[in-house]
Amino acid sequence: MIDRELRDQFLAAGVPEAQVDAILGYFDLYGGAAEITSEAEYRNGMAIYAASDAHLAPDDVHSAVARYVIHLGTRLAEWDDGHALSGRSR
C-alpha cells in the first residue's frame, strides 16, 4: 500500500482526491502510470503531469511522485507518438 506521504504530495500538487485514489491504486499494483487510451485521459494526464511536475524539486528523480511523473510523461509521449499522424489537435 502506498503511504500517506505520497498521497499528501499529490494533494499538495493540486491533484483532486478522487484522481489521487485512482493514481495510487494503479501505481501500487503496477508501479507506474496507466496507459492512456482516450483524449479525455490524455487531457487529464496532462493536467496531473503539470500540477505534479511543478511541485517537484528540480533534482528529485527518486521519490515515488517523481517516478510516477516520469512514467506519466512517458505515457503522454506514447499517446502523442501514436496520434501525431492523425493530425488531430487537442
C-alpha angles and dihedrals in degrees: 000000000000113000129246092251092064091049090050091050092055092046091048088053089058100255109150114251094240090056092045090059091054093044093050094045093054093040091051093051101038107017097237149044121306120255113267111238106166144034090251091054089048093053091045091048091051091053092048091046093051094047095045096042092051089054096051124094110250093245096044109115099135107056118099091249091051091049090050093048091049091051092045088053088054091051091049090050090050089053091048092049092048094049103036093093093053091065092220116151123219 
